[in-house]
Amino acid sequence: MFLKLIRYYICLGCLLLYAPEAFSQFADTACVGEIASGYRVISTSGSNYQWFVKGGSIVSGQGTNDIKINWGNIPGIYDLKVLETSAGACVGDTVSTKILLIQNPVVTIASEDSVCIGDPVILNASGASKYFWNEIEGSQTLIIFPKQDTVINLRGMIASCTSTSISKKIIAVPKPVASFVFNPTEWIISDVINFAFNGSNATRLMWYFDNDLVDDGYKTSLSKTLKDSGELTVTLWAIGAFGCTDSMQYTGRIYSGWTIFAPTAFTPNNDGINDVFGVEYYGYKKGEVTIFNRYGVPIFKSNNLNFGWDGYFEGNAQPSDIYTFELIVYDRLDRPRLFSGKFNLIR
């Protein structure tokens, strides 16, 4: 630190002399408790320098142009003065400057102590004008998405004064998994549907049928008797530690009964429209079909309910006529049912 101010003076009983030079400048900034801050003026050979300081103590250099100061513990604005006396005992002006002594900042971090994995946590710092998160300078706010327990270090600065580093540990909490299965998977009026939780990390389960809360606790299974056709929406909310949540929703169609639909005609002319004969079904898991011509001769067989007959038999296109089908289907309890009917082949 240089203190620069050029002065001229007359020493009584001496010749007119140029005064010894002293130096000053605007206020310096030091930190409370700072040790051995250095200040000096440009030296003139043979001169003696008398220093005066408040708010701290001179460690070394009194009488020279270069001193070191240990500052005290009370922040404020303090005068630092120096008086130069030349080798000829000529005394110059007292030159002074102001020293701003500031308190080292004390920083704090405000944030949640825990966060659900995948969610953000916002850390807000205070107490300084500059902030260093894990020794990287940043803004007053830091946003992180912890995937595991994470320790964040913070250091702050005001001017050149640095705070003690502090730490904040964020606990990353696994989210629960909301998942359920149900049986049977196809829904018919009067069926009893059984729902079972098969997720994880939950301490509380909330079940909804449509918009109605039917259970709030930790019931891992429950049943629903289907009374009306249409749709039923089942929602499960799973709540875990620290309020972490997850949800699953399923909307199922409720049918009025087991159904088989067979068209009354098809047109195998390769136009991409109604080119094969097949059936639509619901509630049955397997089946067998046989198609007969008008003479009762079987011309097509399949044990797949998703069959499609293209109007050919042994490589020959069958003529336009009325044909008969017999369909044996099995429900989920393996009970057989027989359907039969007629349809037109139109070319």
C-alpha positions in Angstrom: 0.0 0.0 0.0 1.5 3.4 -1.1 0.6 6.7 0.6 1.4 9.4 -1.9 1.2 13.2 -1.3 3.9 15.7 -2.5 4.6 18.4 0.0 7.0 21.4 0.0 8.0 23.1 3.3 10.7 25.4 4.7 12.9 24.2 7.6 13.7 27.1 9.9 17.4 27.8 10.1 18.0 25.7 7.0 18.1 26.4 3.3 14.8 26.2 1.4 14.5 22.5 0.7 12.1 20.2 -1.1 10.2 18.4 1.6 10.6 14.7 1.9 7.9 13.0 -0.2 5.1 11.2 1.5 2.3 9.2 -0.2 -1.4 8.8 0.4 -4.5 7.5 -1.5 -8.2 6.7 -1.0 -9.3 4.4 1.8 -7.9 0.9 1.7 -10.1 -2.1 2.8 -8.9 -4.5 5.4 -10.6 -7.4 7.2 -11.3 -7.6 10.9 -8.6 -9.8 12.5 -6.4 -9.5 9.4 -2.7 -10.1 10.3 0.3 -8.3 8.9 -1.3 -6.0 6.3 1.5 -4.0 4.7 1.7 -0.3 4.0 4.6 1.8 2.8 5.7 5.1 1.4 8.6 5.7 -1.0 11.8 5.9 0.9 14.0 8.9 1.1 17.6 8.2 2.1 18.3 9.1 5.7 14.6 9.9 6.6 12.8 8.6 9.6 9.1 7.7 9.4 6.8 7.9 12.4 3.5 5.9 11.9 0.3 6.3 13.8 -2.5 3.8 13.6 -5.9 3.3 15.3 -7.8 0.0 15.3 -4.8 -2.1 15.0 -1.2 -2.5 16.2 2.1 -2.1 14.3 3.8 -5.4 14.1 7.1 -4.2 12.5 8.6 -1.3 10.5 8.1 1.6 12.9 10.7 4.3 11.9 10.9 2.9 8.4 8.9 3.6 5.2 7.3 0.1 5.3 5.2 -1.2 8.2 3.0 -4.2 8.9 -0.2 -4.0 10.9 -2.4 -6.5 12.8 -5.9 -5.1 12.6 -8.2 -5.3 15.6 -11.7 -6.9 15.9 -13.9 -3.8 15.7 -15.0 -2.8 12.2 -15.0 0.9 11.2 -13.1 3.6 9.4 -9.6 4.3 10.9 -6.9 6.8 10.2 -3.4 5.7 9.2 -0.9 8.5 9.5 2.8 8.9 8.7 5.2 11.7 9.6 8.6 11.9 7.8 11.6 13.6 9.3 14.6 14.1 7.0 18.2 13.4 7.7 18.6 17.1 8.3 15.9 17.0 11.0 13.5 18.8 8.8 9.9 17.6 9.6 7.4 17.2 6.8 3.6 17.4 6.9 1.7 14.5 8.5 0.1 12.5 5.6 -2.9 10.3 6.3 -5.4 8.0 4.7 -8.6 6.3 5.7 -8.7 2.5 6.2 -12.0 0.7 6.0 -12.0 -2.2 8.4 -14.9 -4.6 7.7 -16.2 -7.7 9.4 -15.5 -11.0 7.7 -18.9 -12.2 6.3 -20.8 -15.0 8.0 -22.7 -16.9 5.4 -25.8 -19.1 5.7 -27.7 -21.5 3.5 -31.4 -21.8 3.5 -32.9 -24.9 1.8 -34.8 -28.1 2.4 -32.8 -30.8 4.3 -34.1 -33.5 2.0 -35.5 -33.9 -1.5 -37.2 -36.6 -3.5 -34.8 -38.1 -6.1 -35.4 -36.4 -9.4 -36.9 -33.2 -7.8 -35.0 -29.9 -7.6 -33.8 -28.4 -4.3 -33.2 -24.6 -4.1 -30.3 -23.4 -1.9 -30.4 -19.7 -1.1 -27.2 -18.1 0.3 -27.0 -14.9 2.4 -24.4 -12.8 4.3 -22.0 -11.8 1.5 -21.8 -10.1 -1.8 -20.0 -12.9 -3.7 -20.7 -16.6 -3.3 -18.6 -19.7 -4.1 -20.4 -23.0 -4.3 -17.9 -25.9 -4.0 -15.3 -23.2 -4.7 -17.0 -22.2 -8.0 -18.3 -18.6 -8.1 -22.0 -18.4 -8.6 -25.1 -16.5 -7.8 -26.9 -16.2 -4.5 -29.2 -19.1 -5.5 -28.1 -22.6 -6.5 -30.5 -25.2 -7.9 -29.5 -28.9 -7.9 -31.2 -32.2 -8.7 -29.6 -34.7 -6.3 -29.5 -38.4 -7.2 -27.8 -39.3 -4.0 -27.0 -37.7 -0.7 -25.1 -34.6 -1.6 -22.9 -32.2 0.4 -22.7 -28.6 -0.8 -19.9 -26.2 0.5 -20.4 -22.4 0.5 -17.9 -19.6 1.0 -18.7 -15.9 0.7 -16.8 -12.7 0.2 -17.3 -9.0 0.9 -14.6 -7.0 -0.8 -11.5 -9.1 -0.1 -12.8 -10.5 3.2 -13.7 -14.2 3.1 -16.1 -16.1 5.3 -15.5 -19.4 6.9 -16.7 -22.2 4.6 -19.9 -23.9 5.7 -21.5 -27.1 4.4 -25.1 -28.2 3.8 -26.0 -31.9 3.4 -29.0 -32.7 1.2 -30.6 -36.1 1.7 -31.8 -37.7 -1.5 -34.9 -39.7 -0.7 -36.0 -42.5 -3.1 -39.5 -42.0 -4.6 -42.1 -44.6 -4.0 -43.3 -46.6 -7.1 -47.1 -46.6 -7.5 -48.0 -49.8 -9.4 -50.9 -52.2 -9.3 -52.2 -55.3 -11.1 -55.7 -56.6 -11.4 -57.6 -59.7 -12.2 -59.5 -60.5 -14.4 -58.0 -58.3 -17.0 -61.2 -58.2 -19.1 -64.2 -56.6 -17.3 -67.8 -57.7 -17.5 -70.8 -56.5 -15.5 -71.1 -58.4 -12.2 -67.5 -59.4 -12.2 -65.5 -58.9 -9.1 -62.2 -57.2 -10.0 -59.3 -57.7 -7.5 -56.6 -55.0 -7.4 -53.2 -55.5 -5.8 -50.4 -53.1 -5.1 -47.0 -54.3 -6.5 -45.0 -51.1 -6.2 -42.4 -50.2 -3.6 -41.1 -47.6 -1.0 -44.7 -46.6 0.0 -45.9 -45.9 3.5 -49.3 -44.8 2.5 -51.7 -45.8 -0.3 -54.7 -43.8 -1.6 -57.1 -45.7 -3.9 -59.6 -43.9 -6.1 -62.4 -45.4 -8.2 -63.2 -42.7 -10.8 -63.0 -39.6 -8.6 -64.1 -41.3 -5.3 -61.5 -42.0 -2.6 -62.2 -45.6 -1.5 -59.3 -46.2 0.8 -56.6 -44.1 2.5 -54.1 -46.0 4.5 -51.9 -48.9 3.5 -54.3 -51.4 2.0 -52.3 -53.3 -0.6 -55.3 -55.1 -2.1 -59.0 -54.4 -2.6 -61.9 -55.5 -4.8 -64.6 -53.8 -6.9 -67.9 -55.4 -8.0 -68.8 -54.0 -11.5 -72.4 -52.9 -11.6 -72.6 -50.8 -14.8 -71.2 -50.9 -18.3 -69.0 -48.1 -19.5 -65.6 -47.2 -18.1 -63.9 -47.3 -14.7 -60.8 -45.3 -13.9 -58.7 -46.6 -11.1 -56.0 -44.3 -9.6 -53.4 -45.2 -7.0 -51.3 -42.6 -5.2 -48.3 -44.0 -3.3 -46.7 -41.7 -0.6 -43.3 -42.5 0.8 -40.8 -41.0 3.2 -40.6 -37.2 3.4 -43.8 -36.9 1.4 -42.4 -38.2 -1.9 -45.2 -39.4 -4.2 -45.9 -41.3 -7.3 -49.2 -42.3 -9.0 -50.6 -44.8 -11.5 -53.9 -44.6 -13.3 -55.7 -47.2 -15.5 -59.1 -46.8 -17.3 -60.8 -50.1 -18.1 -63.8 -50.8 -20.3 -66.7 -52.6 -18.7 -68.7 -54.7 -21.1 -72.3 -55.9 -20.7 -71.4 -59.5 -21.3 -69.4 -62.0 -23.5 -69.6 -60.9 -27.1 -69.1 -62.5 -30.6 -69.8 -60.5 -33.7 -69.7 -62.1 -37.2 -70.4 -60.2 -40.4 -73.1 -61.3 -42.8 -71.1 -60.8 -45.9 -67.6 -60.1 -47.3 -66.1 -59.2 -50.7 -62.7 -60.8 -51.4 -61.8 -58.7 -54.4 -58.5 -57.3 -53.1 -59.6 -53.8 -52.9 -58.5 -53.6 -49.3 -62.0 -53.3 -47.9 -63.8 -56.3 -46.3 -61.5 -58.7 -48.2 -61.6 -61.5 -45.5 -64.2 -63.1 -43.3 -63.5 -63.0 -39.5 -65.1 -62.4 -36.2 -64.8 -59.8 -33.4 -64.9 -61.1 -29.9 -64.6 -60.1 -26.3 -64.3 -62.1 -23.1 -63.0 -65.3 -24.8 -59.4 -66.4 -24.7 -59.4 -69.1 -27.4 -61.5 -70.8 -30.0 -61.9 -72.9 -33.1 -63.7 -72.2 -36.3 -64.9 -74.3 -39.3 -66.4 -72.9 -42.5 -68.7 -75.0 -44.7 -69.9 -74.6 -48.2 -73.6 -75.1 -49.1 -73.0 -78.8 -49.4 -71.6 -79.1 -45.9 -68.1 -79.7 -47.0 -65.5 -78.0 -44.6 -63.4 -75.7 -46.6 -61.6 -73.7 -43.9 -60.4 -74.5 -40.3 -58.5 -72.5 -37.7 -57.8 -72.7 -34.0 -57.1 -69.0 -33.8 -59.9 -66.5 -32.9 -58.1 -63.9 -34.9 -58.5 -65.9 -38.1 -59.3 -64.4 -41.5 -60.7 -66.5 -44.5 -59.8 -65.0 -47.9 -62.4 -67.0 -49.9 -60.0 -69.7 -51.2 -60.0 -73.4 -50.8 -57.1 -75.6 -51.9 -55.9 -72.6 -54.0 -59.2 -72.1 -55.8 -61.4 -69.0 -55.4 -64.7 -70.1 -54.0 -67.8 -68.8 -55.8 -70.3 -66.3 -54.6 -72.7 -68.2 -52.4 -74.0 -68.6 -48.9 -71.6 -70.2 -46.4 -71.9 -71.5 -42.9 -69.5 -71.2 -39.9 -69.3 -73.0 -36.6 -67.3 -71.4 -33.8 -66.4 -73.0 -30.5 -65.0 -70.5 -28.0 -63.7 -70.9 -24.4 -64.1 -68.3 -21.7 -61.5 -67.6 -19.0 -62.8 -70.6 -17.0 -62.3 -72.8 -20.0 -66.0 -73.2 -20.5 -66.9 -73.9 -24.2 -69.6 -72.1 -26.0 -70.9 -72.8 -29.6 -71.8 -70.1 -32.1 -72.9 -70.7 -35.7 -74.2 -68.6 -38.5 -74.3 -67.9 -42.2 -72.7 -65.3 -44.4 -72.5 -64.3 -48.1 -69.4 -64.4 -50.2 -69.8 -61.7 -52.9 -67.5 -61.4 -55.8 
